[in-house]
Amino acid sequence: MYRPLQKTARTLLILLILALAVPFHPAAAETGETVCADFRYVIEEGKAVITGYSGEEADLVIPESLDGIPVASVRSLGVQPCVERVTVPDSVDLEEGALGLCYVLTDIRVSDTHPTLTLVGPVLFSRDEKTLLCYPSEYPGENYAVPDGTEAIGRNAFCDCPFLRQVTLPDSVQRIGAGAFSLCGNLTELGIPASVTAIGETAFAHSGLTRLDLGGLTGLTDIADRLAMGCWQLTSVTLPDSVTRIGDEAFGLTALTGITLPPSVAEIGVNPFRCCNALETVTVTGPEDRFVFRWPFLTDVAGGRVIACAGTASGAVTFPEASVIGDWCCNECMRITSVTVPSALRSLGQGAFYGCTGLVAVRIEDAQALAIGKSAFDYCSALRELTVLGGVAEIDADAFAHCEQLTRVITDCEALRPAFEGTGVTVLSPD
C-alpha cells in the first residue's frame, strides 16, 4: 500500500503543489503581515485574517483574537507537518483550502452551533453542506462517498490523503477546486459526474489516477493548468467536445501514449504533454489552420508556435515552419540526437530542449533577432555542436548550463560570441 513519504520529502512536494495551485505570497514584511504567537495575519476590514502558522502544536486551537484584534477567518495555515487536530471557535470562519495542507491532520473540531461550518462524520463542510472543505489527510479508510447535495469540492479538500483509493462523487457536484485531489498517491479511481462544469489547477496533480474520463462533462470548457501533471500512472485521457482551452502542462509527466483533441479546442498553453516520454500521437480533429500534428510535432499554425514534441521521437528531427519554439517543447525528449530548424525562428522558449540528454547537434538556419530563453538547452549533456545562422537579439545566461560536452559553435552572428567567452567553447564563422 502507498504510505506517506518521509516528512521532508512530503513537505517539498506539497510546497511544489502549493506553488502551482495558489499565488505566491512573499515574506510577511512585504505583504503587510504581522506575526503573533506563531500565527501570521493581515488586517481586513478591522479584523485579523490568519495567513500562516509556524508553530509545532499537534493539538492546535485557532485563537479568537491576535494582538487584541478579533480573528475573522483562517485563509491558510500553510504546509503543516505537525498539526494533527485543530479546533475552530464559533467566531472564526475557515476559507477554502485553509486546512488543506495540514498533511498529518486526523481530527477537525467545530461546535454544533458554528455559524458557517459543520462536520459530516470526520469531514468538514460549509454550514449548508454544499461545499466539502476538508477531508482530514490522515483519516483512515480507503473509500469515501461524497454525500448527495454537495455542490463543490473545495480547494485542496483531499490534498495528500494517502489512504484513499476511491472517491465517489454525486451528480450534484458542479465544481472541483484547485489541488482538490493532488498528492493522493493511492487514488486510482475517481468517477467525475457530468454535472461538473469547472475543475481548478492541479486538481489531480501527482495522484495515482490511471485514467481520466472527462468526456461526459459537456459544460466543461477549460482544462486547467497542470490539471493532472505528475500522474505517472495516467495512460488515458478523454476530453469533451465543449473544451475550448487546454492549459499549461495540463498532462505533463504522465504515461500518456496518445490523446484526441476535440474540434472545439481554440487555445493550447505551454506544452500540455511536457515530459510525456511515452507519447506517440496527438489526434487533432479540428481545422488544420488552427492546430496540426505532423510527427513528431504539435503546432499552433495560427500562432506560428511549435507546442510539443512527441516524447517517443528519436534520431534526427526537423522542425516545421514556425517562428516560435514554445516553452518546454522538447523537454526530456532524450532519444533525439540532432535538431534542424529551417524556418525564420524568432523565439526559442524557456527549457525548450531541457534534459535532452541524447542531443548531439543543433542547427538553426534562419534566426530572426532570435531570443534564446532561460535553460533552453540546460542539461543537454551530450550536445557538442551548435550552429546558429542569422541574428540573435537575446540569450539568457543559463541557456546552455550543464552542457559540458559543447565545444563548437558555428555562427555568423557576432552577438552570440560573447555568450561563450571564457567557456572553452570554440566559436567559428560558417564556411
N, C-alpha and C positions, 0 to 999 in steps of 0.2 A: 504493500500500500504506500501511496505517496505520503510522506511525512514532511513537516516543516523543515526548511533549511535552517542551518545554524543562524543565530541571531544576526551576526554581522552581514552575512550574505543576504539574508532576507531583507534587512534594513536597506542595503544598497539597491536591491531590486525594487523594493517598494518606493524608494526615492525616485528611481527611474520612472516608474508608472506615474507617480505624483507629478513629476516634471512634465510628462506628456499630457496628463489629463487635466491639469489645472494651471492657471497662470503662475509664473514665477513671482515670489514675493521677496524683495530684498530684505536686508537686515532691518531690525527694529528702528535703528536711528534714522534710516532713510524713508520709513513709511509712517512715521508718527506713532509707532507702537510704544507702549510703556510696559515695563516688567514689574510684576509684583508677585511675590511668593511663588515663583516658578511659572507663573502664567504671563503670557504676553497678551496685551489687549489694545484696542483702539477705542476712541470715543466716537459714538454716533448718536446724534440727537440726545446728547446729555447722558447717555448710558454706555457702559462698557460692553464691548463685544470681544470675547476671547478668541485669539487667533493662533495660540500655540501653548504647549505645556512642556517644560523641560525637566520636571521632577522625576522621581523614581517610585512614587507611591503605587503599590499594587491595588490598593482599595482607595480609589480617588473620589472625593466628594467635590462636585463643582461648587465654587463659592457663590454666595448670593450677592457679594459686593467685593470690589477690589479698590484699595485706597479710598474707601468710603463712598465709592461710586457704585450704584446698583448695576449688576450684571444683567443685560437683556438677553444675551444669547451666546452660544458657542458656535463659531464659524468652523473652527478646526482645532483639534488637539495636536495635529501633526502626526508624524510617524512615531508610534509608541510601542517600544519593546517591553514595557514594564506594567502598564495598566491592565489589570485583569478584571476588575469590577469598577463600575462607575455609577455614581448616584447623582441624579439631576433633580434639584429642588423645583417646586412648583413655579417659582418666579422666573426660571431660566428656560429659554427655548433652545432647541438644537436645530441648526441649519443642516441642509442636506450635505452628507459627507463628513459631518463633524466627528464621528467616531469611526469612520471607515478605514482609517489607517492604524487603528489600535489592534495590532495583529496577535496579541495574546488574550484578547478580551473574551471572557466567558459569561459575564453577567451584567445586565443593564438594569438599573433600579429607578423606576419612576412611580410616583404615587397614583392611586386610582383617581385622584382629583386633579391631576395635572391638566392644565387648560389646553395644551397643544400636542401632547404626546400620550401614547398608550402602548402597552405591551400586549402582544398576542402570543402567548407562550413566552419563549425567551426573546422573541423578535420585536424590535422597536418599530412602531408605525406612527404616522401622524394621528391626531386625535380622531379624525373621521375615518381612519383605517383605509384611506385611499392611496397613501404613499408609504411604501416599505422603506424605512430609513436605515436600518442596520440589523444584519444577522450577525451575532457575535462570532468572531473569527474562529475561536477555539471551541465553540459549542459542538459536542459530539453528535454524530448522525450522518449517514451517507445520502439520505434522500430528504427533500423538503418540497412540499406543495404550497405554493403561494396561495393565500385564501382568495376565493371568489370576491369580486368587488374591488380588489386592488387595481388602481389605475396607473401607478407609476412605481418603478424600481429606482430608488434614489441613487445619487452619485456615490460610488464606492460601497454600495449597500452590502455586497457579498465579497468585497475585496479580500483576497488571501484567506479563503475558507478551505483549509487543506483536507477536511474530512468529506466534504460534499462530492458526490459522484453524479448526482442527478437532481435537477431542479425543475419542477413543473410550474408553468405559468398559465394562469387562467385567461380566458378570452376577454376579460375586462381590461387587461394591461394595454396601455397606449404608448407609454414612454419607458425606455430603459436608459438610465443616466450614465454619464461618463464614468469609466472604470468600474461599472457595476459588478462584473464578474471577473475582473482582472486578477491574475495570480492564483486562480483556483485550479491548481495543477492537476487535481484528480477529477475535475468536472469534464466528463467526456460527452454527456448528453444534455442538450437544452433545446426543448421544443419552443419555438417562438411563434405565438399566435398571430393570425392575420390582422388582428386589431392594432398591432404596434405600428406607429407612424413615425417614430423618432428614436434613434439609438445614438448615444453620445460617444465621444472619443474614447479609445482604448477600452471600450465596454467589455471586450472578451480577451484583451491582450494577455499573453503569457498564461493562458488557461490550457486545459487538457483537451479541448474540443477536437474531434476528428472530422467533423463535417459541420457546415454552417448553411442551413437552408433558409434563405430569406425570400424564396420565390413567391410565396403566398402573400407577402406584405405589400399589397397593391397601393397603400398610401405612403410607402417609404420612398423618399426622393433623394436622400443623401446618405452615402456610405461614409461615415465619419473618418477623420484622420486616425490612422493606426488602430482601426477597429479591432482587428484580430492579429495584430503584429506579435510575433513571438510564439504563436501556437504551433509548435514544432510538429505536432501530430496531425495538423489540419490538412486533409488531402482533397476536400471537396467543398466548393462554394457555389451556391445558386443565387442569382440576383433577380429581382422582379423587374418587369418592363417599365415600372414607374421611376426607376433610378435615373437621375439626371447628372449626378456628380459622384465621382469616386475620389476619396480624399487621399492625402499624403500617406504613403507607406501603409495603406489600409490592410494589406495581406502580406506584408513583409515578414521574412524569417519564418515561413511556413513550408509545408511539404507539398504545396500545390503542384500538380503536373500540367494542368490546363484550366481555363476558365472561359466562359462565354459572356461577352459584354452585350447587354440589350441595346436595341437601336435608340432608346431614349437617352443614352449617355451623351452629354454635351460637354462635360468638363472632367478632366483627369488631372489630379495633382502630382506631386513628386512621386516618382516610381512606386506604384502601389504593390509591386512584386519584388521589392528590394531584397536581395539575398535569398530569393526562392530558387535554390540550386537544382531543384528537380523540374522547374517549369520548362515545358516544351512548346506550348502553343497558347495563343490568345485568340479566340474566335470573335471577330468583330462582325456584328450583324447590321450595323448602321451604314450610312452612305460613306463611300470611300473618300469623299472630300473632307471628312471630319477626322476619323481615325483609321489607320491601316496597320495590319500586322503582316509583314513580309519577313520571313525567317532571317535572322532571329530578333528583329526589332519591331517594337510597337511605337508608332509615330503619330504625333498630333500634326496632321497635314496642314490644317488652317494656321496653327501657331508656329509651324516650322521647327518643331521640337521633337527630338528622339526621346521618348519617355522611358523606355525599358528595353533591356536585352534579356532574352530567354536565358535562364541560368544554366541550361544544358548546352549552350553554344560552345563550340570548340574550334581550335585551329585559327586560321586567318579569317578575319571578318572585315567587310567593307560597309561603311555606314551609308544610309540613304541620303538623298538631298535634304539638307536641313541646316538651319543657321544656328541651332542650339542643341547641344548635348546636355540633357537635363541632369539635375542633381541626382546622384547615386544611381545613374542609369545602368552602369555595368558593375555595380558594387559586388565584389567577390564572385565574378564570373571567372573562376580560377582555371578554366580549360582553354580560354582564349590565349593564343600565342602572339598574334600580331593584329594591329588595327590600322586601317586606312580610312581617312576622312577626306573625300574628294571635293565636297561642296564648300561654299563660302561660309565658313564657320566663324561665328561672332562670339559665342559664349560656350565655354566648357565648364559645366556646373560643379558645385561642391561634391567632392567624393565620387566623381563620375566613374573613375576606374579604381576606387579604393579597394585594396586587398585582392587585386587581380594578380595573383602570385605566379601565374604561368606566362604573363605578358612579357614578351622579349623586345618587341619593336613597335613603335607608333609613328605613323606618317600622316601629318596634316598638310594637305596640298594647297589650300587656298584660304588662309586665315585672313579675316577682315576685322582689323582693330580688335583682335581676339582678347577676351578676358578669360584667364585661367583661374578657376576658383580654388578655394581652400581644400586641401587634401585631395585634389583631383587625381593624383597618381600615388597617394600615400600608400605605403606598404606594397607597392609593386616591386617585390624583392628581386625579380628576375629581369626587370627592364634594363636593357643595355644600350638601346639606341633610340633617340628621339629626333624626328625630322619635322620642322615647322617652317613652311614656306608662306610668305605673306607678311601681315602686320600683327604685332602683339601690342595691345594697349595696356594690359594689366596682368600681373601674375602674383598670386598670393605666395607669401614667404614659405608656407608649408605645402605648396602644391606637389613637390617632389620629395617630401620627407620619407625617410626609410627606404629610399631607392639606392641601396648600397652598390648595386651592380651597374648603375648608369655611368657610363664612361664616355659617351659620344653623343653630341648634339650637333645636328646639321641644320643651319638656318640662314636665311638672308635677311633676318630681322635684327637690327642692332639692339633694339630694346630688350631682346631676350637674353643677350650675352651677360649683362650684369647679374642675372639671377644665378649664374653658375660660377661666378668668380670665386676663387679660393676653395672650390669644392673638389678639385681634381678632375673635373669633367672637361674633356676636350671639346671646344666649340669650333666647328668648321663651317666654312661657306660652301654652298652647293656647287657641284661641278658645272 
